[in-house]
């Protein structure tokens, strides 16, 4: 006799840590973990159920495989930080219901918040909010999840003054929506949270004019580091982005979807791209004002930030100012593969600065700046070594020319050690996401770059979305070591993000993400990204200019890569 399908049975089978457990259908994940999680089950903040991340309040409805997640893992760490944020919003509601905290972006080891009312957040307010948060921890409130109709949810949002959340529902076609609660504060379209507030610490609130920073320990850590380092240049870019958003009238996803529905997005695209062009022109003008002493432009930034297109557009603006750019590829200075440093896992670390033949690079730079002709290497990536010298390229830098060097180590002084400081300018390029989901939920900068890279790798480099996602943690570790520690050393920063870009990226990203099967180890990340993308209405890319940063990823660029 055939086995009865799980959806007809009163009991279901759960695979957990190599064992099969028969449990009652509808049992919450928290109850299951308390029974079977072992002596350290309290450390489990969430779990993968059939390779999809869920909080401990998730009901188990059919046969499944469960894998626990702790704060030491990235997914658990994200759930921890989201839970802390919800506690902050509940603390603000209790302390002063008129206080309208807005999550602006990442700053150091925390999130920067400002008051929507335009008032500075006082030290007294910050101290009171932190005390209230600790009180909420002591109360050990459960993070509740409910389902309600879209009509009810929209009414709830408008009564609370959350117009930004209400606009998200304008394009939500399903009849119901999940709502997450911490005390009396609620959030829509929630991602997995901890089970209760009693498990959510440590954290720290610190002033950072005109707002404050909600700080976290290192992933899985037990304490927040003593001091918050200032990030004046990065913070200035965030402030500039805020001003752009105010000018454009595009603060969140709901507003973007509204423009798409009304057919007004093409004009918005032109204005957003105009901001980019103006910023690039301003940087080029500054370089040209100092052309008597500046000979080297260094461009650095994390993966998929659009460095290549930025450097090409900067070159155009330099030519407008009668300065001729000459590009030098750092990639051609890699050491032979067998000489490449290895990481802690024993794999080649191609992002380590010692993966470059620095002495050869220094020799080339010194000769170029003296006006001498020099042979520059050509690296054969298939062979993993430089080509013979008779295949190297001759190069000379004339007095009316300026050298542009693009690479992840551009902000590190070791890369151009023999070159006097006054002869070089350092530029930092990153996609510091302009758009927020709503006032309380941001779009992570790393997610924007990951989506860009998934599309580019799939279309032009022969890598599937699953392969790109599996490589991404290694890429991020390299950025943490070799790029982000140097970002404040930049002389100028360029935010390559475009407030409309997720609407253009969605059709490409969805198609490539859906190619990944449920059994693939990257599927849990695929599932997370697909859930995010469903919030944004897709658009075709016809209105995107051919010199846009986005064309580096979606194609049809006027530039050659």
KOLVOVO-428469 format. One record per residue: residue in three letters; y, z, x of N, C-alpha, C, CB in turn. Coordinates in steps of 0.05 Angstrom, whole numbers, plus 5000, padded with zeros to 4 digits. Glycine has a CB too. Example, Ala and Ser with C-alpha at 12.3 -4.5 7.8 and 13.67 -1.06 7.14 Angstrom:
BEGIN
ALA488651565264491051565246493451565264491151815226 SER495551425257497951435273500151575258498851145282 
***
This chain:
BEGIN
UNK497650005017500050005000502550005018500050254981 UNK504449835011506849805027508550065025508549565017 UNK509850115048511550355049513950325031512450415078 UNK514650535017517050534999519550515016517050784980 UNK521350325010523850305026525350575025525650085015 UNK526850625047528150885050530150935028529550905077 UNK531350725017533450764997532250844970535150514994 UNK529650834967528350924942527151204946526150734934 UNK526951304971525651554976527551794974524351555003 UNK526552024967528152264967528752364995526752484950 UNK526752325013527052405041527352155058524652575050 UNK528752185081529051975100528152065127532051875101 UNK527751865145526851935172529151895192524451755180 UNK529652095209531852075228530652095256533852305224 UNK531151895273530351895301532452045317529851605311 UNK531652255331533552415346532252525371534752645329 UNK533352445394532352535420529352495423532952825424 UNK528352255415525652185418523652295398524752275445 UNK524752435377522952545357523852445329523052855357 UNK522052435310522552355283522652605265520452155273 UNK524852625250525152855232525452745203527753025240 UNK523952875185524152795157526152995143521352805143 UNK528252885132530353055120531052945093532853065138 UNK532453115077533253035050535552835052534153285034 UNK535252625036537352425035540052555028536652195014 UNK542152465041544852575036545552815053545052645007 UNK543652915069544353135087546553065105541753225103 UNK548553235108550753185126549853195155553053375121 UNK551053035171550453035200550753315212552252835215 UNK552753465203553153735214550653915208555653855202 UNK549653895184547354065177544953975193546754045147 UNK544553715197542353625213542553725242542253315212 UNK544953705253545253795281544854095284548053715291 UNK545754245264545354535265542354605265546754675242 UNK540754435252537854485251536354375275536754365225 UNK537354155286535754015306537353965332534753755295 UNK539854045333541453975357540854145381544354005350 UNK539554365378538854535401540954745406538554365426 UNK540654905427542455125432545355055438541355285455 UNK545854805447548554715454549654515433548554585482 UNK548554535409549454335389552354365382547754365363 UNK553554605386556454645380558254465398557154935383 UNK557154375421558654195438558853915428557454195466 UNK557153855408557053585397559353545377554353525383 UNK561153365383563553325366563153105346566053265384 UNK561352915352560852695333558152585341563052475334 UNK557352365328554752245335554751945327552352395321 UNK553151795342552651515334550351515314551951345359 UNK550751395291548651355271548251055269549451475243 UNK545850965279545250685281547550535296544950555253 UNK548250655319550250535337553050515326549350265345 UNK553650675305556350695294557250985295556350585264 UNK559651025307560651295311561451425284562951305330 UNK560551665279561251815255561752105262559051785233 UNK563452235245563952515248561652685237566552595234 UNK561652945242559453115234559253155204559653385248 UNK561353075189561253105160559952855147564053145149 UNK559052665163557852415152555252475138557552205175 UNK554752365114552152405101550152195110552552385070 UNK547752285116545552115124544152015099543552255143 UNK544251745094543251645069540751475071545451475056 UNK540051385096537651215099536451265126538450915095 UNK534151155131532851185157534751095179530251015158 UNK534951255200536951195221536151325247539751295212 UNK537651235268537451355294540151495300536851145316 UNK539951745309542351905314542551975344542352175297 UNK544851925356545351995384547852165385545551745402 UNK547652415396549952595396552052505416549052875403 UNK554552585411556852525428558352785433558752305415 UNK558952845458560553085465563252995474559053255486 UNK564953195480567653145490567653025517569253395490 UNK565453035532565352915558565152615557562953025573 UNK564452505534564252215531566852115518561852135514 UNK567551855524570051745515570351765484570351455524 UNK568151695470568351695440568851975430565851565428 UNK567452165442567852445433570652545440565752625445 UNK571552455464574252535472576352425454574752445501 UNK576052175445577952055426577952215399577251765420 UNK575552295390575352455365576752725369572352495357 UNK576452845392577753095398580753065396576953205426 UNK581852865409584752825409585852765381585552605428 UNK584352605365585252545338585252805322583352345325 UNK583352975326583253235311585653405318580653375317 UNK586353415344588653575352591253465339588953575383 UNK591453205338593853075325594053155296593652775328 UNK591853155281591853235253592653525250589153185240 UNK591853695269592653975268595653995272591154145289 UNK596753835290599653835295601153765269600453645318 UNK600253555255601653465231601453685209600453205220 UNK599153825207598954045188600854275196596054145185 UNK601054325222602854535232605754465225602454585262 UNK606454215229609154125222609754155192609653835231 UNK607754085176608054115147608554405139605654005132 UNK607054585152607454875146610054975156605155035157 UNK610854895180613255005192615754905179613354945222 UNK615954635175618354515163617454255150620554475185 UNK617154255123616254015109618053775113615954065080 UNK620553815121622453595125622153475153625253685120 UNK620753605171620353505198618553265197619153725217 UNK619453035207617852785206617152695234619552555191 UNK614952795244613952725270612952445271611852925280 UNK613652295292612752015295611352005323615051815293 UNK608951905323607551865349608451605361604451865344 UNK609751625385610951395397609151265418613551475411 UNK607751415434606051295455604951495474607551075470 UNK603351405493602151575513604151635535599651455524 UNK604251885544606051965566604452165583608752085555 UNK603652075607602152255624599452315611603652515630 UNK598852575607596352665596596552735566595252905611 UNK598652625553599052695525600452475509600552945522 UNK601252545485602652365467605452455463601152335440 UNK607352265463610152335459610752305429611952155475 UNK612252505418613052505390616152535389611652735375 UNK617252415369620152455363620352505333621852215372 UNK622752595325623252655297624552415283625152905294 UNK623252315262624152075248627052115238622352015224 UNK627952365234630652415224632752365245630852695213 UNK631952315270633852265291634952505305636152115280 UNK633852745299634752985311632953065335634753215291 UNK634153165357632453265379630653495369634253365403 UNK628253515380626453725373626953965392623453635375 UNK627854185380628654415397626254565409630254615380 UNK626754725430624654885442623555085422625755025467 UNK625255195405624355385385622355255366626755495369 UNK622955005358621154865340618454805353622454595330 UNK618554725378616154665393614454915396616854555421 UNK615655135403614055385406612855475379615855615417 UNK614355435358613355515331611055335323615555495310 UNK611255075329609054885322606554965337609954595328 UNK606855035363604455095379603155355368605155135408 UNK604755555361603655805350602155745324605856015345 UNK603355565307602055505282599455355286603955335264 UNK599355185306596855035312594655235321597354835335 UNK595355435337593355625345592455795321594555815367 UNK594255835302593455985278591455815262595956045260 UNK591855555261590055375247587355375261591255085246 UNK587255395287584755415301583255665292585255415332 UNK584755885291583456135283582356125254585556365285 UNK583655975237582755945209580255785207584955825192 UNK579555635228577155465228576855295203574655645232 UNK578955145197578954975173577154735178581854885166 UNK575654655158574054405160575954165158571854395139 UNK575253955173576653695169575153555146576653525195 UNK576353555122575053445098575553145096576053595073 UNK573553005085573852725080573252675051571952555098 UNK575052545037574652485009574952185004576652644991 UNK574052094981574451814974576051804948571751664971 UNK578051644947579651614922580451334918582151794923 UNK581251264894582050994887584550924902582450954857 UNK585050674907587450584920589950664904587450274924 UNK589750654877591950734861592651034865591350684831 UNK590651204866591051484871592251524900588451644868 UNK591051384919591951424947594851334950590151264966 UNK595651114938598351014940600251224928598750744926 UNK599551324905601251534892601551774910600051614865 UNK599251854922599252084940601152034964596452144950 UNK601051794975602751724998605651734991601951455009 UNK606351614968609151594960610351874953609551414936 UNK608652044941609552314935610052474960607552454917 UNK608552414981608852555007611052435024606252565022 UNK612152205015614252075031613051895053616052275043 UNK610451825051609151665072609151375063606251775077 UNK611551255062611650975054610150795073614550885052 UNK610050865099608650715119605650695112609050825147 UNK604450915103601650915096601250765069600651205093 UNK603150795051602950645025602850345030605250725007 UNK604450245049604549955054601849855065606749895074 UNK600450025079597749945089595949885065596550165106 UNK596350015043594649975020595249725004594850215001 UNK597549605010598349354996596349125001601149275004 UNK595049135024593148925031590249025033593948785057 UNK589849265022587149375022585749284996587149695024 UNK583849104999582748974975580449134963581748704982 UNK579249324977577149484966578249684945575549634988 UNK576649764925577749934904578350224913575949944881 UNK576950314934577250594943578050604972574650744938 UNK578950834980579750875008578951155016582850825012 UNK578051195041577451455051579951595061575251445073 UNK580051855054582352015062581352265077584052095037 UNK582452315100581752545116583852765113581352475146 UNK583053015112584853235108584553445130584353365080 UNK586753555138586853805154588753995139587853755184 UNK587654185125589354355108590354175085591654475123 UNK592954155082594153985061595253725072596354135047 UNK595053685098595953425109593653225107596853455139 UNK594252975100592252775097592852525114591852695068 UNK590852375119591152125134589251915122590552165164 UNK589951665124588351445113586851305135590151245098 UNK584751165127583250995146582451145171584850745153 UNK581651385167581151565190578851465207580651845181 UNK578951535233576751505251575351775253577651405280 UNK572951785265571552045266573152275277568952005282 UNK572752505265574152755272572052965279576052845250 UNK573053185290571253415294570553535267572653635312 UNK568753725267567853845241569854045231565153975244 UNK571054205248572954405239574954465262571454665231 UNK577154595254579254655273578554865293581754735258 UNK576555025287575755245305574755145332573755415292 UNK573954895333572854775357574854605373570354615350 UNK577354615364579354425375581354575392580754275353 UNK580654615417582554715437581154665465583155025433 UNK582854655486585654725489587454485483586154835517 UNK590054555481592254355478594754495485592354235449 UNK596954345488599454465496601754285486599654505526 UNK603854405476606354265468608554325488607154345439 UNK609854115498611954155517614353975510611054085546 UNK616754075515619153905510619253665528621754075513 UNK620253445517620753205533622953055517618153025537 UNK625453105525627753005509627552715503630353065524 UNK628252645478629152815456626952925438631152655439 UNK624552905447622252995430620553195445620652765421 UNK617953145443615953325456613453165462615353565438 UNK611753285479609153165487606953355479609053105517 UNK605053255464602553405457600553335479601453325429 UNK599953535496598353495520595453575516599553645544 UNK593753435530590853495529589753545557589353255516 UNK587553685559586253715585584953445593584153935585 UNK583853435617582353205625579853185606581453225654 UNK578752955605576452915587574353125591575252635591 UNK573753275569571753485570572653735584569353375584 UNK575153745594576153975609576654215592578653905624 UNK577054445605577454695590580254795592575654905601 UNK582154655605584854745607586754505612585254955629 UNK589254545603591254335607592554385634593454345584 UNK592954175649594154205676596954335674594353935690 UNK597754475696600054645695602654505688600354785721 UNK603154275700605754145697605453855686607254145723 UNK607453775671607553495662609353345680608453485632 UNK608353135693610052975711611852805694608252805730 UNK614352785703616252605689615552315693619152655697 UNK616052145673615451855675617951705665612951775658 UNK620251735680622751625669622751325665624951685689 UNK621551175682621550885679619850795656620750745705 UNK617450905655615650835632616850925606612850965636 UNK618051165606619251265581621551085572620251555585 UNK623050985592625350805585624350555571626950735610 UNK621950455580620750215567620050285538618350115582 UNK618850515534618150605506620750615489616750875507 UNK622850725500625350745485626450465479627450905500 UNK626250285498627250015494625549875472627049845519 UNK622949935472621149815452621949925424618249885458 UNK622550175422623450295397625950145386624050595400 UNK627750085404630249945396629549665386632349935419 UNK627749535401626849265392625649275364624849145412 UNK623949475360622649495333624749545311620649725333 UNK626749705317628849765298630449505292630749985308 UNK631049345312632449095308630848905292633248975335 UNK628248885299626448695286625548795258624048645303 UNK625849055253624849165227621849155225626149015204 UNK620549205248617649175249616349425262616848925265 UNK616349655247615349895260612349935258616650125247 UNK611049795239608149865235606649625223607950105217 UNK604049665221602249455211602949375182599349545212 UNK603649565165604449505138606749315136605149755123 UNK608749355153611049175154610248895164613249285172 UNK608448885184607448625193605948475172605648665218 UNK604248615157602748485136604648385114600748685123 UNK606748535109608748445089610048195096610848665084 UNK610848165122612047915132610047685129612847945161 UNK607547735135605547525133605247435104602847625143 UNK605147615085604847555057607247395047604447805040 UNK609647455056612047315047612547055061614447495051 UNK610946995082611346745096613646755116611746525077 UNK614546995123616847025141616047065170618547255131 UNK613447065176612647125203613546925224609647145204 UNK613646665219614546475240617346545251614646195229 UNK619246625234621846695244621746945261623846735220 UNK620147135252619747385268618647325295617947585253 UNK616647135297615447065322617546955341613246855318 UNK619346785331621446665348623246885359623146465332 UNK623947085343625747295352624347465373626747475328 UNK621747545367620247705386619947565413617547775374 UNK619347305412619147155437621847125451617946875431 UNK624047115435626747115446627347365462628747075424 UNK626347595452626747845467625347825495625548085452 UNK622947715494621447685520623047505539618647555514 UNK623947275529625347095546627847215558626046835531 UNK629247365541631747495551631147705572633147625527 UNK628947855569628248055589627447925615625948235578 UNK625947715614625047575638627547455652623047345632 UNK629347335637631747225648633447445662633447085627 UNK633547675650635147895661633947985688635248145642 UNK631247995689629948065715630547855736626948105710 UNK630347595728630847385747633747385757630247115734 UNK635647445739638447465747638847685767640247515722 UNK637447905764637748135782636648055810636348375772 UNK634347915810633247825835635147635850630447675831 UNK636347455834638147255846640747385857638747045826 UNK641547595844643947735854643447855881644747955834 UNK640847905887640248035913638747835931638548285908 UNK639047575927637447375941637947365971637847105929 UNK640247475979640847476008639047656023643747556013 UNK638047866010636148056024633348046013637248336022 UNK632947975987630247975975628747725983630448005945 UNK626347755994624647526000621947535987624347506030 UNK621147765976618547795964618747935937616647965983 UNK617447815917617247925890614348005886618247725868 UNK613848255881611148355877610748415848610548615894 UNK608648305836608048335807605348465804608148055792 UNK605348695791602848845787602648925758602749095805 UNK600148995749599749085722596749085717601148905702 UNK595949225696593049245689591948985678592649465669 UNK589348975674587948745665589048645638584948795663 UNK589248385635590048255609592848335601588148325587 UNK594548395620597348465613599148215613598448665633 UNK598047985621599647745620601247695646601547745597 UNK600347815668601747785694602147495702600247945715 UNK600047335698600247055707602346895692597546915704 UNK602346915666604446775650607246895656603846795620 UNK607447155659609947275666610947155693609747585669 UNK609247145713610147035739611046745737607947065760 UNK609746585720610546305717613146285702608346155701 UNK613546455681616146445667618346555684615946605641 UNK617746755700619746855719620546635739618747105734 UNK618546485748619046265766620946065754616546135775 UNK620646005729622445815715625245915715621445755686 UNK625546175709628246295708629546305736628146575696 UNK627846345756628946345783629946065790626746435803 UNK628545855782629345585788631945515773627145385780 UNK632245635749634845595735637145705752634745735707 UNK636545915767638546035785638545915813638146335786 UNK637245685816637145535841635645685863639945475851 UNK633745845856631945975875629145865870632046295871 UNK627845775891625245645889623045855894624945415909 UNK621245905874619046095877616745965891618246205851 UNK615346115908612946025921610846245917613345975952 UNK608546175906606446365899604446395922605046295873 UNK603746645928601646715946599446875932602746875971 UNK596946775932594846905917593447115934592746695907 UNK593647365926592347575940589247545938593147855929 UNK588247425917585347385914584147235937584747245888 UNK585647075951584646915973584247085998586346685980 UNK585047345997584947516021582647726018587547656025 UNK580747676000578447855998576847846024576647775974 UNK575748076031573848076053571147956044573448366064 UNK569447876063566747786055565347996038565047716079 UNK563747906019562648085999561148326012560747935981 UNK559748276033558148496045559948706058556248386066 UNK562548646063564348846074565948986052566248706093 UNK565448916027566949036005566149326001566448875979 UNK568149515997567449795992565849815966570049965989 UNK564250035965562650075941563650325927559650105949 UNK563150335900564050565884561850775885564650475856 UNK562250985869560351215869557651135858561551435852 UNK557450915843554850815833553450625852555250685806 UNK554750565875553550385894554150095889550650425894 UNK556050035870556749765863559249685879557249725833 UNK559549425885561949325899564449395882561749025904 UNK566349505896568949585883571049375891569849875891 UNK571049155876572948935883575849005878572148695867 UNK576349225864579149305858580249505878579249425830 UNK578549585897579549765919581249605937577149885934 UNK583449725947585249575965583949495991587749755971 UNK581849645999580449576023578549336019578849816034 UNK578349235994576848995989578448745999576148965959 UNK580948796007582648586017582748596048585448596005 UNK583048366060583448356089586448406094582548076101 UNK587148656095590048736097591348636123590349036094 UNK589848656145591048576170591748276170589148636194 UNK589948106159590547826157592947776138588047666147 UNK592947916115595147886097597847966110594748066072 UNK597848186125600348266138601248056159599848536153 UNK599347946173599947746193601247496180597447666209 UNK600047416157601147186143603947246133599347116120 UNK604347476121606947546110609147556131606847816096 UNK608547676154610547696175611347416185609447866199 UNK609347246189610046976199611546816178607446826206 UNK610846846152612346696131615246786130611046746104 UNK615747046132618447146131620047076156618447446126 UNK618746996177620146906201620746606199618546966226 UNK619746476178620146186175618046026189622846116185 UNK615846146198613845996212611845876192612346176232 UNK610645656201608445546185605845696191608045236191 UNK604345756171601945916174599745806156602546216167 UNK597245836165594945766148594146006131592545666166 UNK593945956105593146176087590246126078594946186062 UNK588646336077585746306071585246206043584346576075 UNK582846106039581846016013579146156009581545706011 UNK578946325988576546485984574646335965577146765973 UNK572146315973570046185957568646405941568046015974 UNK569146435915568046645900565046615894569546675873 UNK564146365895561246325891559646415915560646025885 UNK560746365939559446445964560046735971560146265987 UNK562246835960563047115966564247145993560647295962 UNK565546936004566746956030568946746033564546916053 UNK570746786053572846586057571646316066574946686077 UNK572946106059572045846069572745816099573345616053 UNK571545626113572245586141575245526145570545346153 UNK576345596168579245566173580245286170579945676200 UNK578545086175579444806172579944726143577444626184 UNK579244916124579844866096582045036085577244906079 UNK583345186103585545366095588045196089586145576116 UNK589945306075592345156066594745226084593045226036 UNK596145026093598645076108600845166089599544826124 UNK602545336099604645446082607045526099603645696066 UNK609445476088611945556102613945646080613145326119 UNK615445856086617445956067620245886077617146266064 UNK621545716061624345626069626345836060624945356056 UNK628845816070630846016065631646026035633345956081 UNK631445806021632145805992629745875974633245535984 UNK627545955987625146025971624646325972622745875983 UNK623246415951622446695949619446715944624146845927 UNK618146905957615246925955614447105931614047035981 UNK612747005914611747155891608847225896612046995864 UNK608247485896605547575900604647735876605347755926 UNK602547635863601447765839598747895845601247565815 UNK598448145836595848285840596048575832594948255869 UNK593648705829593648975819594849175838590849055812 UNK595049105864596049295884598949245891594349275909 UNK600349085875603049015882604949245885604148835861 UNK604449465871606249705872605549885895606249855846 UNK603249845908602350015930603549905956599250005932 UNK605150075970606549985994604649896016608150216005 UNK602149976015600249886036599749586035597550036033 UNK599949466011599449186009601349026026599649095979 UNK603849106027605948956043607149146063608148846024 UNK605549296077606449506095608449406116604049626109 UNK608149166129610049096150612748996140608848876167 UNK612948956113615448836102617349056096614848676077 UNK619849046106621849256100622349276070624449186114 UNK622849516061623149576033625349406020623749866028 UNK627549366035629849226024629348926020632249256042 UNK627148826030626448546027624648486004625248436053 UNK623848695989621948645967622748795942619048725976 UNK621948685919622348805893619648825879624448645876 UNK619149055866616549095853616949095823615349365862 UNK615348935810615448905781612748995769616148605773 UNK612949145747610549245733610449115706610549555731 UNK608148985700607748855674605448985660607148545678 UNK605849065635603649175619604249135590603349485625 UNK602049115574602349075545602549345532599848915534 UNK604949455533605449725521605949685491607949865535 UNK603849695476603849615448606249705432601349715435 UNK607549515420609949575404609349675376611749335402 UNK607149585365606549635337604949885333605049395325 UNK605550035312603950265304602450205279605750525301 UNK600250345274598850315248600650445227596050455248 UNK601550695232603550825215604851035233602250955189 UNK606451215221607851405238606051595253609751575220 UNK603651635243601851835255599551715271600752005234 UNK599351445272597051315285598051075301594851235265 UNK597551075326598450855343596250655349599650965369 UNK597050425358595050225368594950265398595849925361 UNK592650335408592450395437593050145454589650505443 UNK594650185474595249965493592749845504597050065515 UNK590750015511588249915523586749745503586550145533 UNK586949805477585549635457586849355455585649775429 UNK589449345457590749085456589848915480593849125457 UNK589849035503588948885527586048815526589449055552 UNK584348995515581548925512581148685494579949165502 UNK582548675471582348445453583248195467583948495428 UNK585348205481586247965496584147875516588848035512 UNK582948065530580947995550578447885538580348235568 UNK577548005515575147895501575547605494574648065476 UNK577847535484578447265476578547075500581147245460 UNK579947155520580246985544577546955558582247115564 UNK576047165561573447155575571446975560572247425579 UNK571546995533569646845517570346545517569646945487 UNK572946485517573746205516573746055542576546185503 UNK574446205564575046065589573346165613577846095596 UNK571946395610570546495634567546535629571746765641 UNK566646455606563746445601562546715596562446325624 UNK564146925589563047185584563147235554564547405599 UNK561047355543561047425515562647675510558147475505 UNK563347735485564847975479563348225488565447995448 UNK560648215484559048445493559248495522556148405485 UNK559148275538559348305568562048415576558748035581 UNK564148315564566848415570567148705564568948255555 UNK566048785541566249075533564749245552565249105504 UNK562349165561560749315580562149345607558049195583 UNK563749145615565149165640567749335638565848885650 UNK568749365614571349485610571649765622571949495580 UNK569749945619570050215631570550205661567650385625 UNK569150015675569549985704572349885710567449795716 UNK573349695693576049595697578049815693576549365676 UNK577649985672579550205667579550405690578750335641 UNK577150465701577050655724578650545747574150705732 UNK578450285752579950155773582950175769579249865777 UNK583850145744586650165737587650455741587150075708 UNK586050645733586750925737587150995766584651105724 UNK585550875783585750935812587850775826583050875825 UNK588150515819589750335836592350235824588050105843 UNK592750285798595150165785596950385773594449975763 UNK595850545755597450735740598850945758595750875720 UNK597551035780598851235797601451125810597051335818 UNK601750865811604050745825606150625806603050525844 UNK605650645780607450505761610350595763606450535733 UNK610850855769613650945770615050845796613651245769 UNK613550725814614750615838615950335833612750605861 UNK615550225809616549965803619649965802615449865776 UNK620849745810623749715808624549625780624749515829 UNK622749485766623249405739620549385724624749125738 UNK620549425698618149415682618549205659617449685670 UNK616449065653616548865632614248925612616348575642 UNK614948965587612949015566612148755555614149205544 UNK609648665561608648405552607548405524606548305572 UNK607448635511606448645483608248505464605948935475 UNK607148395443608648265422607948395396608147955422 UNK609848475380609348625356607648475336611948705343 UNK607548205338606048055318603247975328607547795311 UNK602648035354600347905367597647975354600247985395 UNK597348205342594648275331593948095308594648565323 UNK595948005293595447815271594347555282597947775254 UNK595347465305594447215317591747255331596547115337 UNK591347485343588847545358586447585339589147785376 UNK587047675315584747755297582747535292585947845271 UNK583547285284581447085279579647035303582746825270 UNK580847025327579246975351577447215356581146925375 UNK578647455357577147695364574847745345579047935365 UNK575347725319573247765299570947585303574347735271 UNK571547325308569347135311567647205335570546845315 UNK568847285358567347335382565947605380569147325406 UNK567247805367565948065364563448045346567948265352 UNK563647875325561347855307558947715319562247705282 UNK559347605343557047485357555247695370558047295379 UNK556247945372554748165385552848285364556648375397 UNK550348305370548348415352548448715351545548315359 UNK547348825330547349115326545749265347546249185299 UNK543849125360542149245380543549255408539549105382 UNK545649105411547049085437548349355444549148855437 UNK548249445469549449695476552449705472548949765505 UNK553749475469556649465464557349475434557849215476 UNK555349485417555849455388557649675377553249445373 UNK557249925387558850145376561850095381558050415390 UNK562549975403565349905409566149665392565749835439 UNK564349475388564949245370565549345342562549055369 UNK564049525332564449645306567149775303562149845299 UNK567949925324570550065323572749855322570850245348 UNK572649655339574749455340574949295314574349265363 UNK572649225302572649085276573949255254569849005268 UNK573449515254574649685234577649695237573449975236 UNK578549685262581449685267582649415257582149725296 UNK581449195265582548935258582748875228580948715271 UNK581049005212581148955184583749045171578749085170 UNK585249215185587749315174589949105175588649565189 UNK589548895191591648695197591048425185592048675227 UNK592948315171592448045159592447835182594647985138 UNK590547655182590447455203592347225197587647345206 UNK593347095218595046865216594146655236598146935220 UNK594746395231594246185250596446195271594045905237 UNK595846075295597646105317599745885319596146115343 UNK600045725299601845485301604645555310601945355274 UNK605745785302608545845308608845975335609646035287 UNK606646035349606846165375607745955396604046285384 UNK609945995410610845805430608845755452613445895443 UNK608845515463606845445483607245585510606845145488 UNK609545715514609945865538609546165534612645815550 UNK608646245510608346525503606146655521607546555474 UNK606546915525604547075539601847045526605347375540 UNK601847035499599347015484597746765490599847025454 UNK599046545498597746295503595846325527599746075508 UNK596346515545594546565567591746635557595646785585 UNK591646745533589046845522587946665500589447125512 UNK589646565482588646405460588546105466590346455435 UNK589946025487589845745495592245585487587445625484 UNK592245325495594345125489597045205502594745095459 UNK596845325526599345405540600445155554598745625560 UNK603145165557604444955573603944985603607444945567 UNK603045225611602445285639599545225645603245575646 UNK599045175671596245145680595445395695596044895699 UNK592945495689591945735701589645685720591145935679 
***
